[in-house]
């Protein structure tokens, strides 16, 4: 099957769901190895002028219902507020959350969706909320939360789910408002189709850019870095001048990561800086934090220790602002390794202690595995460092101090 035919069929199915009156929630079943491809497909659908609907995406992880609905609402509101003036120009008057009304987190979320749906002028299309949780640690609560939304949500909901043992599978069997769509093609077949479709030269400019990006992603995944860099540079060239900001930032970020793998540090630094500039200009906060973290690594590789630490500090504060302790701990771990390389022992130890404290502060039972794995990994790194620097006697005291 040609890849454009696969995408056409997937798009037709989803548009029928979005356009139709039946059904509220559509689960998109995706295998892990093509999840990024599915996400690119959704981005492309949102950018398509033929799609009249307003797609709003959140990757908020699900650890508990209160945590999810609180953080997802904050994410959706922040995204919408950034476009308030532009939406007002097409007569979409954004609502504000009803903070003064005593509601549970899930009802506050659903009420905001109701108000948002009412703000859409007739004939403009529907609000569609795309939930792409990057982690689901309590599947039963997640399933129940989706059932709650499917019962009376005023907006269409598109939820990314796993292909094998789908979380929403049983829900689709009992709830008439829930339906399932399988987004699946063998990865090897996808890669062949990408190359075949590019070779035929019959794709639109937007399709050419995105297929080229997929070809680069496949090459990078197989560590064919020279080939990946060629495709990714082509994508960046194709992004001019009207590429959506998130896609442009992603193209710079992908190429920079490949250049880092090729030890082309100056080139990687330039593209990480470009990605950071786009993220700052358009308030793409989660990607900004990832870009700045990897920029710190590139600066470290060039022995620019102070510059690396400044970049990592901003990345840490960005992850802190969006409430992602594991990612914040990862940045502190990177900073600790930079400081260790520079021989700044006390500061390196303090950075690792701060990272451990972040994991120690995660008290949600649903996050127990994440917390313990993160702490164990950091303790192992700290153990190796203290042994290497002749300070092994400190380890027992540190482990006891951070253990609950």
C-alpha positions in Angstrom: 0.0 0.0 0.0 1.4 3.5 -0.9 1.8 5.6 2.2 -0.4 8.4 0.9 -3.2 5.9 0.4 -2.7 4.7 4.0 -2.8 8.3 5.3 -5.9 9.1 3.1 -7.8 6.2 4.6 -6.8 7.1 8.1 -7.7 10.8 7.6 -11.1 9.9 6.0 -11.9 7.8 9.1 -11.0 10.5 11.5 -12.8 13.2 9.6 -16.0 11.1 9.5 -15.7 10.9 13.3 -15.1 14.7 13.6 -17.8 15.7 11.2 -20.4 13.2 12.3 -23.0 13.6 15.1 -22.5 10.1 16.5 -19.7 9.4 18.9 -17.7 11.5 21.3 -14.4 9.7 21.9 -12.2 8.1 19.2 -9.3 5.9 20.4 -6.4 5.8 17.9 -4.5 2.5 18.4 -0.8 2.9 17.6 2.3 0.6 18.0 5.1 2.3 19.9 7.5 2.3 16.9 5.2 4.4 14.8 3.7 6.6 17.5 5.7 9.6 16.3 4.4 9.0 12.8 0.9 9.1 14.1 1.6 12.3 15.9 2.9 13.9 12.7 -0.2 12.8 10.9 -2.4 14.6 13.5 -0.3 17.7 13.2 -0.7 17.6 9.4 -4.5 17.1 9.8 -4.6 20.2 12.0 -2.7 22.3 9.5 -4.9 21.2 6.6 -7.1 24.1 5.5 -9.8 21.5 4.5 -10.2 20.5 8.1 -12.6 23.0 9.7 -12.2 21.8 13.3 -10.1 23.3 16.0 -7.6 20.6 17.3 -6.0 21.3 20.6 -3.3 18.8 21.7 -2.1 18.0 25.2 0.6 15.4 26.1 -0.2 15.6 29.8 0.7 12.3 31.5 -2.0 10.4 33.5 -1.0 9.4 37.0 -4.3 10.2 38.8 -7.6 11.8 37.7 -7.1 14.9 39.8 -3.5 15.4 38.5 -4.4 14.7 34.9 -7.5 17.0 34.7 -5.8 19.8 36.6 -2.6 19.8 34.5 -4.4 19.1 31.2 -6.8 22.0 31.8 -3.8 24.3 32.6 -2.1 23.2 29.4 -5.2 23.7 27.2 -5.9 27.2 28.7 -2.2 28.3 28.2 -2.3 27.2 24.6 -5.6 28.9 23.9 -4.6 32.1 25.6 -1.6 32.4 23.4 -3.9 32.7 20.4 -6.8 34.8 22.0 -6.4 37.8 19.8 -6.1 35.7 16.6 -9.2 33.7 17.5 -11.1 36.8 18.4 -10.5 38.0 14.8 -12.6 35.0 13.6 -15.2 35.6 16.3 -14.0 32.9 18.7 -14.3 34.5 22.1 -12.3 32.2 24.4 -13.8 31.4 27.8 -11.8 31.4 31.0 -11.9 28.5 33.6 -14.6 28.9 36.2 -12.1 29.2 39.1 -14.6 30.6 41.5 -17.0 27.7 41.1 -16.6 24.7 43.5 -16.1 21.8 41.1 -13.9 18.7 41.1 -10.9 18.7 38.7 -12.7 16.5 36.1 -15.9 18.6 36.2 -13.9 21.8 35.9 -12.1 20.3 32.8 -15.4 19.3 31.2 -17.0 22.6 32.0 -14.2 24.4 30.2 -14.7 22.2 27.2 -18.4 23.0 27.3 -17.7 26.8 27.4 -15.1 26.4 24.6 -17.5 24.5 22.4 -20.1 27.2 22.9 -17.6 29.8 21.9 -17.2 28.3 18.4 -19.4 30.2 15.9 -21.9 28.1 13.9 -20.4 26.6 10.7 -16.8 27.1 11.9 -16.3 23.4 13.0 -16.0 21.7 16.3 -13.5 21.8 19.1 -11.5 18.6 19.1 -9.3 17.8 22.1 -6.4 15.4 21.2 -5.1 13.6 24.3 -1.6 12.1 23.8 -0.6 11.1 27.3 3.2 10.4 27.3 2.6 8.0 30.2 -0.4 6.3 31.8 0.5 4.8 35.2 -3.1 4.1 36.4 -5.0 2.4 33.6 -8.2 1.8 35.5 -8.5 5.5 36.5 -7.6 6.6 33.0 -10.3 4.3 31.5 -12.9 5.6 34.0 -11.9 9.2 33.3 -12.3 8.7 29.6 -15.7 7.1 30.2 -16.7 10.2 32.3 -15.8 12.5 29.4 -17.5 10.3 26.8 -20.7 10.4 28.7 -21.3 14.2 28.3 -18.3 15.9 26.7 -19.4 18.7 24.3 -16.2 18.4 22.3 -14.9 15.6 20.2 -12.1 13.7 21.9 -9.3 11.9 20.1 -7.2 9.7 22.5 -3.9 8.0 21.5 -3.9 4.4 22.9 -1.6 1.5 22.4 -2.2 -1.1 19.7 -1.5 -4.1 21.9 -3.9 -4.6 24.8 -5.6 -1.2 24.3 -6.6 0.6 27.5 -9.8 1.8 25.9 -10.7 -1.5 24.2 -13.2 -2.7 26.8 -14.7 0.8 27.0 -15.5 0.8 23.3 -17.3 -2.5 23.8 -19.7 -1.0 26.4 -20.0 2.7 25.6 -21.7 3.6 22.3 -20.0 7.0 22.3 -16.6 5.4 22.2 -15.1 4.1 19.0 -11.7 2.7 17.9 -9.4 3.4 14.9 -6.3 1.3 14.2 -3.4 3.3 13.0 -1.0 0.6 11.9 1.3 -0.3 9.1 4.5 -2.4 9.5 7.5 0.0 10.1 9.5 -1.7 7.3 6.6 -1.2 4.9 6.2 2.4 6.0 9.9 3.1 5.4 9.7 1.5 1.9 6.6 3.5 1.1 8.1 6.7 2.3 11.1 6.3 -0.1 8.9 5.1 -2.9 6.5 8.1 -2.6 9.4 10.5 -2.4 11.0 9.0 -5.5 7.7 9.3 -7.5 7.8 13.0 -7.0 4.0 13.4 -6.9 3.6 14.7 -3.3 2.5 18.2 -2.4 5.1 20.5 -0.9 3.8 19.9 2.6 3.7 16.1 2.0 7.3 16.2 0.6 8.5 18.0 3.7 6.9 15.5 6.1 7.8 12.4 4.1 11.4 13.7 4.0 11.3 14.1 7.8 10.0 10.5 8.2 12.9 9.3 6.0 15.3 11.1 8.2 13.7 9.7 11.4 14.0 6.1 10.1 17.7 6.7 9.1 18.4 8.2 12.6 16.6 5.3 14.3 18.9 2.8 12.5 22.0 5.0 13.3 22.6 5.9 9.7 23.5 9.4 10.8 25.0 10.7 7.6 21.9 9.7 5.7 19.7 11.1 8.4 21.5 14.5 8.4 21.0 14.8 4.6 17.3 14.2 4.9 16.9 16.5 8.0 18.8 19.3 6.3 16.5 18.9 3.3 13.5 19.2 5.6 14.9 22.4 7.1 15.4 23.8 3.6 11.8 22.9 2.7 10.5 24.6 5.9 11.0 28.0 4.3 9.2 30.3 4.5 5.7 29.2 5.8 6.4 26.1 7.9 4.4 26.0 11.2 6.6 27.1 14.1 6.5 23.8 16.0 7.4 21.9 12.8 10.3 24.3 12.1 11.6 24.0 15.7 11.3 20.2 15.5 13.3 20.2 12.2 16.1 22.2 13.8 16.0 20.0 16.9 16.1 16.7 14.9 19.0 17.8 12.7 20.9 19.2 15.7 20.6 15.8 17.5 22.0 14.0 14.5 24.8 16.5 14.2 25.5 15.9 17.9 25.7 12.1 17.2 28.2 12.9 14.3 30.2 15.1 16.7 29.6 18.1 14.5 29.3 20.3 17.6 29.4 23.8 16.1 26.6 22.9 13.6 24.5 21.2 16.3 24.9 24.3 18.5 23.7 26.6 15.7 20.6 24.4 15.1 19.7 24.0 18.8 20.0 27.8 19.2 17.7 28.2 16.2 15.2 25.8 17.6 15.3 27.6 21.0 14.6 30.9 19.3 11.5 29.6 17.6 10.3 28.0 20.8 10.8 31.2 22.7 9.1 33.3 20.1 6.0 31.0 19.9 5.9 29.8 23.6 6.5 26.1 22.8 7.6 25.4 26.4 8.1 21.6 26.5 10.2 21.5 23.4 12.2 24.6 24.6 13.2 22.7 27.7 14.4 19.6 25.7 16.2 21.9 23.2 18.1 23.7 26.0 19.0 20.5 27.7 20.6 19.1 24.6 22.2 22.4 23.9 23.9 22.1 27.3 25.3 18.8 26.2 26.7 20.2 23.0 28.3 23.1 24.9 29.8 20.6 27.4 31.3 18.7 24.5 33.0 21.9 23.4 34.4 22.4 27.0 32.3 25.6 27.4 31.3 24.6 30.9 29.7 27.9 32.1 27.7 28.2 28.9 26.5 24.6 29.3 25.4 25.2 32.9 23.5 28.3 32.0 21.6 26.4 29.3 20.9 23.5 31.6 19.7 25.9 34.3 17.1 27.5 32.0 16.0 24.0 30.9 15.6 22.9 34.5 13.5 26.0 35.4 11.4 25.5 32.3 10.6 21.9 33.2 9.9 23.0 36.8 7.5 25.7 35.5 5.5 23.1 33.6 5.5 20.6 36.5 7.7 17.8 35.2 9.9 16.6 38.1 11.4 13.6 36.3 12.6 15.7 33.4 13.8 18.4 35.8 15.8 15.7 37.6 17.3 14.5 34.3 18.5 18.0 33.6 20.1 18.2 37.1 21.8 14.9 36.3 23.2 16.4 33.1 24.4 19.4 35.1 26.1 17.2 37.7 28.0 15.4 35.0 29.1 18.7 33.5 30.3 19.9 36.9 32.0 16.5 37.6 33.9 16.9 34.3 35.0 20.3 35.4 36.3 19.0 38.7 33.8 21.0 40.7 33.1 18.2 43.2 30.9 19.9 45.7 28.6 21.4 43.0 28.3 18.1 41.2 27.3 16.3 44.4 24.8 19.0 45.2 23.2 18.8 41.7 22.8 15.0 42.1 21.4 15.5 45.6 18.9 18.0 44.2 17.9 15.5 41.5 17.4 12.8 44.2 15.3 15.2 46.2 13.0 15.8 43.3 12.4 12.0 42.9 12.0 11.7 46.7 9.3 14.4 46.6 7.1 12.4 44.3 4.6 10.9 46.7 1.8 9.9 44.2 1.5 6.0 44.6 0.9 5.7 40.9 4.4 7.2 40.3 6.1 4.8 42.6 7.9 2.9 39.8 9.0 6.1 38.1 10.3 7.4 41.4 12.2 4.3 42.4 13.8 3.7 39.0 14.9 7.4 38.8 16.4 7.4 42.3 18.2 4.1 41.7 19.7 5.3 38.5 20.9 8.5 40.1 22.3 6.7 43.2 24.3 4.4 40.9 25.8 7.4 39.0 26.6 9.1 42.3 28.1 5.9 43.6 30.4 5.7 40.6 31.4 9.3 40.9 32.2 9.1 44.6 34.2 5.9 44.2 36.1 7.5 41.3 36.9 10.6 43.4 37.8 8.7 46.6 34.7 9.7 48.5 32.9 6.3 48.7 32.3 6.8 52.4 29.7 9.5 51.6 27.4 7.2 49.7 25.7 5.4 52.6 24.9 8.7 54.3 23.5 10.2 51.1 21.3 7.1 50.4 20.0 7.2 54.0 19.3 10.9 53.8 17.1 10.7 50.7 15.4 7.4 51.4 11.9 7.4 52.8 
